[in-house]
Amino acid sequence: MVRLIGLFVVGSLLLIGCGEDKQIDTRIEEGALTGAFTVHVSDGNPVSRPVYTWSNGANTDAMRVTVARVADVATAVWEVQSDNPSLDNIQSPVTHGVSQPSTFESATDERDLQTDIWYRVTVTKSDFSTASRDFLIKP
């Protein structure tokens, strides 16, 4: 009887350990995607500084990354630009609020983003192709 209970316990633990992968708990909710290539937003550390990634085939560099509130997309709350606007000097991924070498921040109103506000990140390449992704940081 003890042996049977032992086998049951060991079997149960094995089943728990061999279960399906669980979803990673993220605080970023991605919304609408528009444009010529794909943009993703993921949790940053801290979450108020998300990470932006984009891809367009082999070319993952850009000349500008702009973040604005969806309610007022004409006003950037944070933006980083290439020192030379004819070059794609910004390499994917970019952490919100952090500039890279050969870049400068042209808008810095919100280096830390707020929860419960929809934002839009727009990535622009030197050929003026763009892509945008709406996102929300959940509380």
N, C-alpha and C positions, 0 to 999 in steps of 0.2 A: 504494500500500500504506500509506504514512504517512497519507494522507488517510482511508483506511478505518479505521485504528487510532484516529485523532483523532475521527472520528464515533462510534466505539464508546465511547470514553472519555466524550465529551460526552453521549451518549445515556444511558449508565449513571448519570452524575451527575444528569441530569434525572430519571430514574426514582427515584433515591434521594430527591431533594428533593421529589418529588410523591407520596410514599407516604402511607399512611393516618396519621392523627394517632396518636401513641403515648400510652398511659396515663401520667398524671403519677404519678411514684413518691411514694406517700404512706406515712406511718408510722402512720396511724390506720386501724384496722379497725373498722367499724361493725357492731354486732350488732343484737339485738332492738329493735324500735320498738313502743311501746304508747301509747295515749292518743287524745285528741281532735284532735290536729293533728300536724304533721311536725316532727321535730327532727333536725338533722344536726350531726356533729362533724367538724372538719377540722383539718389541721396548724396549729399555732401557730408562733410564732418567739420562743422556742425551742419545740420540739415538746412539751415538758413542760407547756406552757400552750396547750392546744388552743382552737379557736374554736367556739362553739356558736351555731347559727342555728336559727330556728324560723319557721313561718308558719302562720297560721290565717286565710286570706283576706286582707283589707286590714289586720287588726289584728295587728301583729307585736310589740306590747309585752307585758310580763309583770310580775308583782309579785315573783316569786322564781325564782332559778335555783340548784338544789342539786346538788352532786356528792357521791356516796358510792361506796364500794367495793361491788361486787355481792355480795360475801360478807357484807357488813354494811351493808345499805341503810338501816338505822335511824340510822346515825351519819354525819352529813355531814362530809366532809373539807374542803369549801369551799362557802360559800353566800353569795349576795348577795341582799339584799331591798330593796324599795322603802321609802323613808322613811315613806310613808303606805300601810299595807297595803290600803286600799280603792282605791288607784290602780295602774294598770299603768305604772310609771315606767321600767322596764328595757327598753331598746330592743335588738332583735336587729340585729347579732350582739354576743355577749359573749365577751371573751377571758378564759380561766380565770385567776383571781388578780387581776383588775383590776375595781374597782368603777366605776360611772358616777355622774354628778351625780344628786342626789336618791336615792341608795342608800347602804346600809352593808353591810359584810361581817359576817355573824353566825357564821361558822365559817371558820377559816383554818389548820387543821392541815396541809393540803397545798396551798400556793400553787403548788408545782411537783409535777406528778403523776409517778408512776414507770412504767417500762416493764414489760411482762409482767403487768400487773394489770388485770382487768376492772373498769371504773367504770360508773356509771349517772348520767347527767345528767337531771334532772327540771325541767321548766319549768312554773310554776304561774301562772295568770292570776287576776285579782281576782274573777272569777266562779267560781273554784275548779276550772275545767277544767285538766287536766294532760296532759302528754305526756312520755315518757321514751325515752332511747336508751342502750343499752349500748355501750361502746366499749373498745378496747384500744390502747395505744400500743406499737407493735412496736419492738424494739431495732434 
